[in-house]
Amino acid sequence: MNSQLPIEGQKIQVKLRDGDWQDATYRNDDFIDVYGLPLSFDKILAWRPAGSSGRIQADPRSKQALH
């Protein structure tokens, strides 16, 4: 699994615990949903670039190791 975080302002999709992919943006070290609200890291299983068919995925909890 890729341990990198998205780049600032990158449009992404996050995989939630229920298995659904949701559009989001990576801003200020947070995953932000389409309504501008931060998504909880413990509810996100993985992320991928927007428009991706899904092979590139990263664990968002890897951020904790960077701080």
All heavy atoms as TSV, in Angstrom:
chain	resi	resn	atom	element	x	y	z
A	1	MET	N	N	0.845	-1.179	0.000
A	1	MET	CA	C	0.000	0.000	0.000
A	1	MET	C	C	0.889	1.239	0.000
A	1	MET	O	O	1.882	1.309	0.705
A	1	MET	CB	C	-0.920	-0.011	1.228
A	1	MET	CG	C	-1.885	1.153	1.231
A	1	MET	SD	S	-3.099	1.055	2.554
A	1	MET	CE	C	-4.148	-0.230	1.913
A	2	ASN	N	N	0.536	2.219	-0.787
A	2	ASN	CA	C	1.278	3.466	-0.893
A	2	ASN	C	C	1.140	4.259	0.402
A	2	ASN	O	O	0.061	4.458	0.902
A	2	ASN	CB	C	0.718	4.258	-2.077
A	2	ASN	CG	C	1.500	5.502	-2.372
A	2	ASN	OD1	O	2.312	5.945	-1.581
A	2	ASN	ND2	N	1.258	6.074	-3.521
A	3	SER	N	N	2.255	4.751	0.932
A	3	SER	CA	C	2.206	5.504	2.192
A	3	SER	C	C	2.269	7.010	1.980
A	3	SER	O	O	2.368	7.760	2.935
A	3	SER	CB	C	3.350	5.061	3.102
A	3	SER	OG	O	4.588	5.372	2.499
A	4	GLN	N	N	2.241	7.473	0.735
A	4	GLN	CA	C	2.305	8.906	0.462
A	4	GLN	C	C	0.950	9.565	0.653
A	4	GLN	O	O	-0.092	8.939	0.470
A	4	GLN	CB	C	2.774	9.146	-0.966
A	4	GLN	CG	C	4.188	8.693	-1.222
A	4	GLN	CD	C	4.594	8.944	-2.657
A	4	GLN	OE1	O	3.768	9.121	-3.525
A	4	GLN	NE2	N	5.885	8.962	-2.889
A	5	LEU	N	N	0.989	10.850	1.003
A	5	LEU	CA	C	-0.234	11.649	1.099
A	5	LEU	C	C	-0.440	12.388	-0.220
A	5	LEU	O	O	0.507	12.610	-0.967
A	5	LEU	CB	C	-0.112	12.652	2.241
A	5	LEU	CG	C	-0.132	12.047	3.641
A	5	LEU	CD1	C	0.179	13.118	4.672
A	5	LEU	CD2	C	-1.468	11.411	3.926
A	6	PRO	N	N	-1.668	12.795	-0.512
A	6	PRO	CA	C	-1.914	13.580	-1.725
A	6	PRO	C	C	-1.193	14.926	-1.631
A	6	PRO	O	O	-0.816	15.370	-0.548
A	6	PRO	CB	C	-3.433	13.799	-1.718
A	6	PRO	CG	C	-3.983	12.888	-0.690
A	6	PRO	CD	C	-2.884	12.556	0.255
A	7	ILE	N	N	-1.046	15.594	-2.767
A	7	ILE	CA	C	-0.455	16.931	-2.758
A	7	ILE	C	C	-1.523	17.953	-2.374
A	7	ILE	O	O	-2.722	17.694	-2.520
A	7	ILE	CB	C	0.190	17.290	-4.117
A	7	ILE	CG1	C	-0.831	17.232	-5.239
A	7	ILE	CG2	C	1.372	16.405	-4.408
A	7	ILE	CD1	C	-0.315	17.731	-6.574
A	8	GLU	N	N	-1.114	19.073	-1.860
A	8	GLU	CA	C	-2.023	20.129	-1.417
A	8	GLU	C	C	-2.981	20.525	-2.542
A	8	GLU	O	O	-2.556	20.800	-3.660
A	8	GLU	CB	C	-1.225	21.351	-0.952
A	8	GLU	CG	C	-2.054	22.506	-0.485
A	8	GLU	CD	C	-2.805	22.240	0.825
A	8	GLU	OE1	O	-2.415	21.344	1.594
A	8	GLU	OE2	O	-3.786	22.951	1.068
A	9	GLY	N	N	-4.273	20.512	-2.258
A	9	GLY	CA	C	-5.298	20.901	-3.226
A	9	GLY	C	C	-5.697	19.820	-4.214
A	9	GLY	O	O	-6.560	20.044	-5.060
A	10	GLN	N	N	-5.097	18.653	-4.099
A	10	GLN	CA	C	-5.395	17.565	-5.033
A	10	GLN	C	C	-6.814	17.049	-4.836
A	10	GLN	O	O	-7.255	16.815	-3.722
A	10	GLN	CB	C	-4.401	16.423	-4.847
A	10	GLN	CG	C	-4.608	15.280	-5.822
A	10	GLN	CD	C	-3.548	14.195	-5.681
A	10	GLN	OE1	O	-2.655	14.284	-4.848
A	10	GLN	NE2	N	-3.666	13.173	-6.503
A	11	LYS	N	N	-7.524	16.869	-5.956
A	11	LYS	CA	C	-8.852	16.253	-5.911
A	11	LYS	C	C	-8.640	14.749	-5.859
A	11	LYS	O	O	-7.896	14.178	-6.643
A	11	LYS	CB	C	-9.660	16.663	-7.127
A	11	LYS	CG	C	-10.000	18.143	-7.123
A	11	LYS	CD	C	-10.990	18.483	-8.207
A	11	LYS	CE	C	-11.270	19.962	-8.232
A	11	LYS	NZ	N	-11.907	20.494	-7.063
A	12	ILE	N	N	-9.309	14.132	-4.897
A	12	ILE	CA	C	-9.130	12.712	-4.641
A	12	ILE	C	C	-10.478	12.054	-4.380
A	12	ILE	O	O	-11.512	12.728	-4.352
A	12	ILE	CB	C	-8.210	12.484	-3.418
A	12	ILE	CG1	C	-8.822	13.160	-2.174
A	12	ILE	CG2	C	-6.805	12.980	-3.684
A	12	ILE	CD1	C	-8.134	12.829	-0.889
A	13	GLN	N	N	-10.423	10.751	-4.176
A	13	GLN	CA	C	-11.560	9.999	-3.664
A	13	GLN	C	C	-11.065	9.249	-2.440
A	13	GLN	O	O	-9.940	8.747	-2.428
A	13	GLN	CB	C	-12.093	9.015	-4.700
A	13	GLN	CG	C	-12.734	9.679	-5.892
A	13	GLN	CD	C	-13.280	8.655	-6.868
A	13	GLN	OE1	O	-12.695	7.601	-7.076
A	13	GLN	NE2	N	-14.402	8.973	-7.468
A	14	VAL	N	N	-11.894	9.190	-1.425
A	14	VAL	CA	C	-11.541	8.451	-0.205
A	14	VAL	C	C	-12.485	7.261	-0.062
A	14	VAL	O	O	-13.658	7.343	-0.395
A	14	VAL	CB	C	-11.603	9.353	1.054
A	14	VAL	CG1	C	-10.517	10.394	1.009
A	14	VAL	CG2	C	-12.956	10.004	1.227
A	15	LYS	N	N	-11.938	6.151	0.402
A	15	LYS	CA	C	-12.743	4.960	0.649
A	15	LYS	C	C	-13.114	4.943	2.116
A	15	LYS	O	O	-12.251	4.915	2.992
A	15	LYS	CB	C	-11.974	3.693	0.289
A	15	LYS	CG	C	-12.818	2.443	0.398
A	15	LYS	CD	C	-12.061	1.229	-0.084
A	15	LYS	CE	C	-12.955	0.018	-0.078
A	15	LYS	NZ	N	-12.234	-1.153	-0.600
A	16	LEU	N	N	-14.409	4.990	2.389
A	16	LEU	CA	C	-14.910	4.996	3.755
A	16	LEU	C	C	-15.082	3.573	4.266
A	16	LEU	O	O	-15.072	2.611	3.496
A	16	LEU	CB	C	-16.234	5.757	3.812
A	16	LEU	CG	C	-16.168	7.196	3.290
A	16	LEU	CD1	C	-17.541	7.833	3.308
A	16	LEU	CD2	C	-15.183	8.020	4.094
A	17	ARG	N	N	-15.252	3.433	5.570
A	17	ARG	CA	C	-15.394	2.105	6.186
A	17	ARG	C	C	-16.531	1.294	5.596
A	17	ARG	O	O	-16.473	0.070	5.589
A	17	ARG	CB	C	-15.604	2.239	7.688
A	17	ARG	CG	C	-14.320	2.366	8.441
A	17	ARG	CD	C	-14.550	2.190	9.905
A	17	ARG	NE	N	-14.610	3.525	10.496
A	17	ARG	CZ	C	-15.146	3.807	11.646
A	17	ARG	NH1	N	-15.714	2.873	12.359
A	17	ARG	NH2	N	-15.135	5.029	12.103
A	18	ASP	N	N	-17.584	1.968	5.104
A	18	ASP	CA	C	-18.712	1.227	4.531
A	18	ASP	C	C	-18.412	0.714	3.122
A	18	ASP	O	O	-19.243	0.061	2.504
A	18	ASP	CB	C	-19.989	2.066	4.542
A	18	ASP	CG	C	-19.900	3.324	3.698
A	18	ASP	OD1	O	-18.901	3.505	2.962
A	18	ASP	OD2	O	-20.842	4.137	3.762
A	19	GLY	N	N	-17.217	1.023	2.600
A	19	GLY	CA	C	-16.799	0.524	1.298
A	19	GLY	C	C	-17.064	1.464	0.144
A	19	GLY	O	O	-16.623	1.202	-0.971
A	20	ASP	N	N	-17.784	2.563	0.388
A	20	ASP	CA	C	-18.078	3.525	-0.674
A	20	ASP	C	C	-16.913	4.480	-0.886
A	20	ASP	O	O	-16.220	4.856	0.059
A	20	ASP	CB	C	-19.324	4.352	-0.325
A	20	ASP	CG	C	-20.606	3.542	-0.392
A	20	ASP	OD1	O	-20.624	2.513	-1.110
A	20	ASP	OD2	O	-21.579	3.936	0.264
A	21	TRP	N	N	-16.723	4.894	-2.147
A	21	TRP	CA	C	-15.748	5.922	-2.490
A	21	TRP	C	C	-16.467	7.260	-2.532
A	21	TRP	O	O	-17.554	7.358	-3.088
A	21	TRP	CB	C	-15.100	5.626	-3.835
A	21	TRP	CG	C	-14.142	4.475	-3.778
A	21	TRP	CD1	C	-14.408	3.173	-4.059
A	21	TRP	CD2	C	-12.774	4.533	-3.392
A	21	TRP	NE1	N	-13.292	2.411	-3.875
A	21	TRP	CE2	C	-12.253	3.222	-3.469
A	21	TRP	CE3	C	-11.926	5.569	-2.994
A	21	TRP	CZ2	C	-10.929	2.923	-3.171
A	21	TRP	CZ3	C	-10.605	5.267	-2.695
A	21	TRP	CH2	C	-10.121	3.949	-2.784
A	22	GLN	N	N	-15.863	8.279	-1.944
A	22	GLN	CA	C	-16.458	9.608	-1.875
A	22	GLN	C	C	-15.449	10.635	-2.381
A	22	GLN	O	O	-14.271	10.572	-2.058
A	22	GLN	CB	C	-16.819	9.915	-0.421
A	22	GLN	CG	C	-17.385	11.285	-0.198
A	22	GLN	CD	C	-17.784	11.496	1.254
A	22	GLN	OE1	O	-18.285	10.603	1.913
A	22	GLN	NE2	N	-17.554	12.692	1.742
A	23	ASP	N	N	-15.931	11.606	-3.173
A	23	ASP	CA	C	-15.064	12.679	-3.658
A	23	ASP	C	C	-14.615	13.553	-2.499
A	23	ASP	O	O	-15.364	13.792	-1.552
A	23	ASP	CB	C	-15.802	13.546	-4.683
A	23	ASP	CG	C	-16.065	12.806	-5.981
A	23	ASP	OD1	O	-15.288	11.893	-6.321
A	23	ASP	OD2	O	-17.035	13.152	-6.663
A	24	ALA	N	N	-13.377	14.022	-2.574
A	24	ALA	CA	C	-12.819	14.883	-1.536
A	24	ALA	C	C	-11.650	15.671	-2.128
A	24	ALA	O	O	-11.268	15.477	-3.284
A	24	ALA	CB	C	-12.342	14.053	-0.348
A	25	THR	N	N	-11.104	16.557	-1.335
A	25	THR	CA	C	-9.918	17.326	-1.686
A	25	THR	C	C	-8.976	17.271	-0.494
A	25	THR	O	O	-9.424	17.254	0.652
A	25	THR	CB	C	-10.284	18.795	-1.983
A	25	THR	OG1	O	-11.253	18.824	-3.031
A	25	THR	CG2	C	-9.076	19.605	-2.420
A	26	TYR	N	N	-7.679	17.248	-0.771
A	26	TYR	CA	C	-6.704	17.258	0.311
A	26	TYR	C	C	-6.236	18.693	0.520
A	26	TYR	O	O	-5.657	19.298	-0.371
A	26	TYR	CB	C	-5.523	16.345	-0.024
A	26	TYR	CG	C	-4.572	16.177	1.124
A	26	TYR	CD1	C	-4.913	15.411	2.221
A	26	TYR	CD2	C	-3.333	16.809	1.120
A	26	TYR	CE1	C	-4.049	15.257	3.292
A	26	TYR	CE2	C	-2.463	16.658	2.189
A	26	TYR	CZ	C	-2.824	15.886	3.266
A	26	TYR	OH	O	-1.973	15.751	4.327
A	27	ARG	N	N	-6.539	19.273	1.691
A	27	ARG	CA	C	-6.164	20.658	2.009
A	27	ARG	C	C	-5.710	20.769	3.453
A	27	ARG	O	O	-6.369	20.245	4.352
A	27	ARG	CB	C	-7.360	21.599	1.822
A	27	ARG	CG	C	-7.512	22.096	0.406
A	27	ARG	CD	C	-8.593	23.127	0.347
A	27	ARG	NE	N	-9.845	22.384	0.198
A	27	ARG	CZ	C	-11.037	22.874	0.411
A	27	ARG	NH1	N	-11.193	24.097	0.803
A	27	ARG	NH2	N	-12.100	22.138	0.243
A	28	ASN	N	N	-4.615	21.479	3.658
A	28	ASN	CA	C	-4.118	21.767	5.013
A	28	ASN	C	C	-4.037	20.514	5.890
A	28	ASN	O	O	-4.491	20.494	7.027
A	28	ASN	CB	C	-4.998	22.819	5.697
A	28	ASN	CG	C	-5.015	24.121	4.940
A	28	ASN	OD1	O	-3.994	24.544	4.421
A	28	ASN	ND2	N	-6.170	24.747	4.858
A	29	ASP	N	N	-3.475	19.458	5.339
A	29	ASP	CA	C	-3.298	18.184	6.056
A	29	ASP	C	C	-4.604	17.511	6.451
A	29	ASP	O	O	-4.648	16.733	7.405
A	29	ASP	CB	C	-2.420	18.365	7.299
A	29	ASP	CG	C	-0.992	18.747	6.956
A	29	ASP	OD1	O	-0.498	18.297	5.899
A	29	ASP	OD2	O	-0.373	19.482	7.735
A	30	ASP	N	N	-5.685	17.804	5.740
A	30	ASP	CA	C	-6.980	17.172	5.996
A	30	ASP	C	C	-7.618	16.719	4.689
A	30	ASP	O	O	-7.382	17.304	3.640
A	30	ASP	CB	C	-7.958	18.145	6.673
A	30	ASP	CG	C	-7.739	18.258	8.160
A	30	ASP	OD1	O	-7.442	17.235	8.806
A	30	ASP	OD2	O	-7.873	19.377	8.680
A	31	PHE	N	N	-8.431	15.684	4.787
A	31	PHE	CA	C	-9.273	15.262	3.679
A	31	PHE	C	C	-10.589	16.007	3.847
A	31	PHE	O	O	-11.267	15.859	4.863
A	31	PHE	CB	C	-9.492	13.751	3.710
A	31	PHE	CG	C	-8.227	12.969	3.455
A	31	PHE	CD1	C	-7.425	12.558	4.507
A	31	PHE	CD2	C	-7.853	12.655	2.167
A	31	PHE	CE1	C	-6.265	11.843	4.283
A	31	PHE	CE2	C	-6.692	11.937	1.924
A	31	PHE	CZ	C	-5.888	11.537	2.979
A	32	ILE	N	N	-10.977	16.809	2.855
A	32	ILE	CA	C	-12.153	17.667	2.929
A	32	ILE	C	C	-13.217	17.139	1.971
A	32	ILE	O	O	-12.928	16.906	0.790
A	32	ILE	CB	C	-11.797	19.124	2.555
A	32	ILE	CG1	C	-10.602	19.626	3.382
A	32	ILE	CG2	C	-12.999	20.036	2.688
A	32	ILE	CD1	C	-10.856	19.706	4.864
A	33	ASP	N	N	-14.452	16.966	2.457
A	33	ASP	CA	C	-15.523	16.450	1.599
A	33	ASP	C	C	-16.051	17.545	0.664
A	33	ASP	O	O	-15.592	18.689	0.701
A	33	ASP	CB	C	-16.642	15.803	2.415
A	33	ASP	CG	C	-17.481	16.777	3.211
A	33	ASP	OD1	O	-17.362	18.007	3.027
A	33	ASP	OD2	O	-18.289	16.307	4.038
A	34	VAL	N	N	-17.003	17.187	-0.180
A	34	VAL	CA	C	-17.521	18.126	-1.184
A	34	VAL	C	C	-18.271	19.300	-0.565
A	34	VAL	O	O	-18.510	20.299	-1.226
A	34	VAL	CB	C	-18.422	17.408	-2.218
A	34	VAL	CG1	C	-17.606	16.410	-3.034
A	34	VAL	CG2	C	-19.586	16.719	-1.550
A	35	TYR	N	N	-18.619	19.196	0.708
A	35	TYR	CA	C	-19.318	20.283	1.403
A	35	TYR	C	C	-18.362	21.189	2.174
A	35	TYR	O	O	-18.788	22.106	2.870
A	35	TYR	CB	C	-20.374	19.711	2.352
A	35	TYR	CG	C	-21.377	18.839	1.625
A	35	TYR	CD1	C	-21.339	17.465	1.762
A	35	TYR	CD2	C	-22.325	19.398	0.781
A	35	TYR	CE1	C	-22.247	16.660	1.073
A	35	TYR	CE2	C	-23.230	18.608	0.095
A	35	TYR	CZ	C	-23.183	17.247	0.248
A	35	TYR	OH	O	-24.068	16.451	-0.432
A	36	GLY	N	N	-17.061	20.890	2.096
A	36	GLY	CA	C	-16.068	21.703	2.783
A	36	GLY	C	C	-15.793	21.284	4.211
A	36	GLY	O	O	-15.118	21.991	4.943
A	37	LEU	N	N	-16.291	20.123	4.603
A	37	LEU	CA	C	-16.107	19.633	5.971
A	37	LEU	C	C	-14.984	18.598	6.022
A	37	LEU	O	O	-14.857	17.766	5.120
A	37	LEU	CB	C	-17.402	19.006	6.484
A	37	LEU	CG	C	-18.613	19.940	6.496
A	37	LEU	CD1	C	-19.876	19.160	6.827
A	37	LEU	CD2	C	-18.398	21.076	7.480
A	38	PRO	N	N	-14.168	18.625	7.076
A	38	PRO	CA	C	-13.098	17.630	7.180
A	38	PRO	C	C	-13.662	16.231	7.453
A	38	PRO	O	O	-14.648	16.082	8.164
A	38	PRO	CB	C	-12.268	18.121	8.362
A	38	PRO	CG	C	-13.164	19.017	9.134
A	38	PRO	CD	C	-14.168	19.575	8.176
A	39	LEU	N	N	-13.027	15.240	6.848
A	39	LEU	CA	C	-13.404	13.846	7.066
A	39	LEU	C	C	-12.516	13.262	8.156
A	39	LEU	O	O	-11.316	13.520	8.192
A	39	LEU	CB	C	-13.242	13.050	5.773
A	39	LEU	CG	C	-14.170	13.461	4.636
A	39	LEU	CD1	C	-13.681	12.898	3.311
A	39	LEU	CD2	C	-15.574	12.988	4.927
A	40	SER	N	N	-13.087	12.484	9.024
A	40	SER	CA	C	-12.353	11.869	10.116
A	40	SER	C	C	-11.397	10.796	9.575
A	40	SER	O	O	-11.803	9.917	8.815
A	40	SER	CB	C	-13.340	11.244	11.098
A	40	SER	OG	O	-12.659	10.558	12.103
A	41	PHE	N	N	-10.123	10.874	9.982
A	41	PHE	CA	C	-9.135	9.909	9.509
A	41	PHE	C	C	-9.492	8.477	9.889
A	41	PHE	O	O	-9.176	7.546	9.160
A	41	PHE	CB	C	-7.744	10.251	10.069
A	41	PHE	CG	C	-7.055	11.329	9.297
A	41	PHE	CD1	C	-7.151	12.647	9.695
A	41	PHE	CD2	C	-6.320	11.031	8.164
A	41	PHE	CE1	C	-6.517	13.649	8.989
A	41	PHE	CE2	C	-5.687	12.021	7.445
A	41	PHE	CZ	C	-5.782	13.342	7.856
A	42	ASP	N	N	-10.167	8.285	11.019
A	42	ASP	CA	C	-10.487	6.916	11.428
A	42	ASP	C	C	-11.621	6.300	10.615
A	42	ASP	O	O	-11.868	5.107	10.709
A	42	ASP	CB	C	-10.786	6.828	12.927
A	42	ASP	CG	C	-12.005	7.635	13.351
A	42	ASP	OD1	O	-12.415	8.544	12.607
A	42	ASP	OD2	O	-12.531	7.353	14.436
A	43	LYS	N	N	-12.297	7.087	9.781
A	43	LYS	CA	C	-13.358	6.558	8.913
A	43	LYS	C	C	-12.860	6.295	7.492
A	43	LYS	O	O	-13.570	5.727	6.685
A	43	LYS	CB	C	-14.525	7.546	8.858
A	43	LYS	CG	C	-15.242	7.681	10.174
A	43	LYS	CD	C	-16.415	8.606	10.065
A	43	LYS	CE	C	-17.094	8.733	11.414
A	43	LYS	NZ	N	-18.219	9.654	11.375
A	44	ILE	N	N	-11.634	6.712	7.194
A	44	ILE	CA	C	-11.077	6.570	5.845
A	44	ILE	C	C	-10.148	5.363	5.807
A	44	ILE	O	O	-9.212	5.274	6.587
A	44	ILE	CB	C	-10.322	7.849	5.435
A	44	ILE	CG1	C	-11.264	9.049	5.449
A	44	ILE	CG2	C	-9.686	7.666	4.065
A	44	ILE	CD1	C	-10.566	10.380	5.258
A	45	LEU	N	N	-10.421	4.458	4.866
A	45	LEU	CA	C	-9.570	3.286	4.713
A	45	LEU	C	C	-8.436	3.527	3.731
A	45	LEU	O	O	-7.350	2.985	3.891
A	45	LEU	CB	C	-10.394	2.091	4.244
A	45	LEU	CG	C	-11.488	1.616	5.198
A	45	LEU	CD1	C	-12.260	0.464	4.570
A	45	LEU	CD2	C	-10.884	1.202	6.527
A	46	ALA	N	N	-8.701	4.311	2.680
A	46	ALA	CA	C	-7.707	4.536	1.637
A	46	ALA	C	C	-8.101	5.768	0.839
A	46	ALA	O	O	-9.207	6.274	0.970
A	46	ALA	CB	C	-7.628	3.322	0.714
A	47	TRP	N	N	-7.175	6.228	-0.007
A	47	TRP	CA	C	-7.487	7.317	-0.928
A	47	TRP	C	C	-6.886	6.984	-2.287
A	47	TRP	O	O	-5.995	6.154	-2.396
A	47	TRP	CB	C	-6.956	8.661	-0.411
A	47	TRP	CG	C	-5.452	8.796	-0.444
A	47	TRP	CD1	C	-4.583	8.432	0.542
A	47	TRP	CD2	C	-4.655	9.281	-1.517
A	47	TRP	NE1	N	-3.300	8.678	0.158
A	47	TRP	CE2	C	-3.316	9.206	-1.107
A	47	TRP	CE3	C	-4.941	9.784	-2.784
A	47	TRP	CZ2	C	-2.266	9.609	-1.924
A	47	TRP	CZ3	C	-3.898	10.184	-3.589
A	47	TRP	CH2	C	-2.577	10.101	-3.153
A	48	ARG	N	N	-7.421	7.644	-3.318
A	48	ARG	CA	C	-6.895	7.514	-4.670
A	48	ARG	C	C	-7.129	8.832	-5.400
A	48	ARG	O	O	-8.024	9.599	-5.030
A	48	ARG	CB	C	-7.548	6.355	-5.415
A	48	ARG	CG	C	-9.031	6.551	-5.662
A	48	ARG	CD	C	-9.635	5.319	-6.300
A	48	ARG	NE	N	-11.073	5.515	-6.530
A	48	ARG	CZ	C	-11.913	4.551	-6.801
A	48	ARG	NH1	N	-11.491	3.312	-6.873
A	48	ARG	NH2	N	-13.192	4.801	-7.007
A	49	PRO	N	N	-6.352	9.114	-6.436
A	49	PRO	CA	C	-6.586	10.333	-7.209
A	49	PRO	C	C	-7.984	10.311	-7.824
A	49	PRO	O	O	-8.486	9.247	-8.192
A	49	PRO	CB	C	-5.517	10.290	-8.300
A	49	PRO	CG	C	-4.456	9.380	-7.753
A	49	PRO	CD	C	-5.181	8.385	-6.898
A	50	ALA	N	N	-8.624	11.460	-7.921
A	50	ALA	CA	C	-9.957	11.536	-8.537
A	50	ALA	C	C	-9.887	11.030	-9.962
A	50	ALA	O	O	-8.915	11.272	-10.675
A	50	ALA	CB	C	-10.470	12.967	-8.503
A	51	GLY	N	N	-10.903	10.296	-10.370
A	51	GLY	CA	C	-10.951	9.753	-11.719
A	51	GLY	C	C	-10.157	8.472	-11.884
A	51	GLY	O	O	-10.113	7.900	-12.959
A	52	SER	N	N	-9.540	7.999	-10.819
A	52	SER	CA	C	-8.745	6.783	-10.875
A	52	SER	C	C	-9.658	5.568	-10.870
A	52	SER	O	O	-10.706	5.561	-10.251
A	52	SER	CB	C	-7.808	6.721	-9.669
A	52	SER	OG	O	-7.151	5.488	-9.609
A	53	SER	N	N	-9.215	4.525	-11.534
A	53	SER	CA	C	-10.000	3.290	-11.516
A	53	SER	C	C	-9.684	2.448	-10.294
A	53	SER	O	O	-10.287	1.419	-10.081
A	53	SER	CB	C	-9.768	2.496	-12.796
A	53	SER	OG	O	-8.402	2.162	-12.915
A	54	GLY	N	N	-8.684	2.859	-9.511
A	54	GLY	CA	C	-8.550	2.232	-8.219
A	54	GLY	C	C	-7.302	1.485	-7.851
A	54	GLY	O	O	-7.227	0.967	-6.770
A	55	ARG	N	N	-6.296	1.386	-8.666
A	55	ARG	CA	C	-5.116	0.622	-8.257
A	55	ARG	C	C	-4.227	1.373	-7.280
A	55	ARG	O	O	-3.575	0.768	-6.465
A	55	ARG	CB	C	-4.307	0.217	-9.470
A	55	ARG	CG	C	-5.005	-0.864	-10.239
A	55	ARG	CD	C	-4.036	-1.892	-10.642
A	55	ARG	NE	N	-4.790	-3.093	-10.939
A	55	ARG	CZ	C	-4.299	-4.288	-10.853
A	55	ARG	NH1	N	-3.079	-4.467	-10.503
A	55	ARG	NH2	N	-5.030	-5.324	-11.124
A	56	ILE	N	N	-4.184	2.693	-7.351
A	56	ILE	CA	C	-3.348	3.470	-6.436
A	56	ILE	C	C	-4.177	3.804	-5.210
A	56	ILE	O	O	-5.155	4.520	-5.292
A	56	ILE	CB	C	-2.856	4.774	-7.104
A	56	ILE	CG1	C	-2.057	4.464	-8.349
A	56	ILE	CG2	C	-2.054	5.614	-6.123
A	56	ILE	CD1	C	-1.728	5.663	-9.178
A	57	GLN	N	N	-3.778	3.275	-4.084
A	57	GLN	CA	C	-4.496	3.533	-2.830
A	57	GLN	C	C	-3.469	3.735	-1.731
A	57	GLN	O	O	-2.413	3.128	-1.742
A	57	GLN	CB	C	-5.405	2.358	-2.465
A	57	GLN	CG	C	-6.479	2.113	-3.473
A	57	GLN	CD	C	-7.365	0.953	-3.061
A	57	GLN	OE1	O	-7.234	0.412	-1.977
A	57	GLN	NE2	N	-8.259	0.570	-3.925
A	58	ALA	N	N	-3.797	4.587	-0.797
A	58	ALA	CA	C	-2.900	4.827	0.326
A	58	ALA	C	C	-3.695	4.853	1.616
A	58	ALA	O	O	-4.855	5.236	1.630
A	58	ALA	CB	C	-2.163	6.143	0.136
A	59	ASP	N	N	-3.037	4.469	2.675
A	59	ASP	CA	C	-3.647	4.486	3.995
A	59	ASP	C	C	-3.494	5.885	4.581
A	59	ASP	O	O	-2.385	6.342	4.788
A	59	ASP	CB	C	-2.932	3.465	4.875
A	59	ASP	CG	C	-3.536	3.323	6.246
A	59	ASP	OD1	O	-4.309	4.213	6.657
A	59	ASP	OD2	O	-3.235	2.321	6.904
A	60	PRO	N	N	-4.607	6.594	4.838
A	60	PRO	CA	C	-4.494	7.962	5.348
A	60	PRO	C	C	-3.921	8.019	6.752
A	60	PRO	O	O	-3.434	9.049	7.181
A	60	PRO	CB	C	-5.932	8.460	5.337
A	60	PRO	CG	C	-6.749	7.241	5.455
A	60	PRO	CD	C	-5.980	6.162	4.711
A	61	ARG	N	N	-3.933	6.927	7.469
A	61	ARG	CA	C	-3.382	6.913	8.815
A	61	ARG	C	C	-1.868	7.040	8.797
A	61	ARG	O	O	-1.244	7.328	9.796
A	61	ARG	CB	C	-3.814	5.657	9.552
A	61	ARG	CG	C	-5.307	5.667	9.844
A	61	ARG	CD	C	-5.789	4.345	10.264
A	61	ARG	NE	N	-5.796	3.507	9.058
A	61	ARG	CZ	C	-6.363	2.339	8.971
A	61	ARG	NH1	N	-6.941	1.814	10.019
A	61	ARG	NH2	N	-6.362	1.653	7.859
A	62	SER	N	N	-1.255	6.856	7.614
A	62	SER	CA	C	0.186	7.011	7.508
A	62	SER	C	C	0.595	8.449	7.810
A	62	SER	O	O	1.729	8.711	8.148
A	62	SER	CB	C	0.674	6.614	6.117
A	62	SER	OG	O	0.131	7.495	5.144
A	63	LYS	N	N	-0.331	9.391	7.718
A	63	LYS	CA	C	-0.069	10.785	8.063
A	63	LYS	C	C	0.431	10.904	9.486
A	63	LYS	O	O	1.279	11.715	9.792
A	63	LYS	CB	C	-1.351	11.603	7.901
A	63	LYS	CG	C	-1.225	13.004	8.435
A	63	LYS	CD	C	-2.575	13.674	8.510
A	63	LYS	CE	C	-2.393	14.989	9.227
A	63	LYS	NZ	N	-3.590	15.562	9.700
A	64	GLN	N	N	-0.088	10.086	10.376
A	64	GLN	CA	C	0.274	10.177	11.780
A	64	GLN	C	C	1.769	9.942	11.979
A	64	GLN	O	O	2.362	10.501	12.881
A	64	GLN	CB	C	-0.542	9.181	12.597
A	64	GLN	CG	C	-2.020	9.522	12.569
A	64	GLN	CD	C	-2.880	8.425	13.157
A	64	GLN	OE1	O	-2.403	7.335	13.439
A	64	GLN	NE2	N	-4.149	8.706	13.333
A	65	ALA	N	N	2.377	9.157	11.130
A	65	ALA	CA	C	3.798	8.900	11.260
A	65	ALA	C	C	4.620	10.113	10.825
A	65	ALA	O	O	5.789	10.222	11.175
A	65	ALA	CB	C	4.176	7.687	10.416
A	66	LEU	N	N	4.021	11.024	10.070
A	66	LEU	CA	C	4.755	12.186	9.594
A	66	LEU	C	C	4.810	13.299	10.614
A	66	LEU	O	O	5.563	14.239	10.495
A	66	LEU	CB	C	4.102	12.718	8.303
A	66	LEU	CG	C	4.077	11.750	7.139
A	66	LEU	CD1	C	3.310	12.346	5.974
A	66	LEU	CD2	C	5.483	11.391	6.704
A	67	HIS	N	N	3.975	13.244	11.635
A	67	HIS	CA	C	3.911	14.332	12.630
A	67	HIS	C	C	4.677	13.990	13.873
A	67	HIS	O	O	4.879	12.952	14.265
A	67	HIS	CB	C	2.462	14.655	12.992
A	67	HIS	CG	C	1.761	15.316	11.876
A	67	HIS	ND1	N	1.879	16.652	11.608
A	67	HIS	CD2	C	0.939	14.834	10.923
A	67	HIS	CE1	C	1.154	16.968	10.568
A	67	HIS	NE2	N	0.568	15.869	10.139
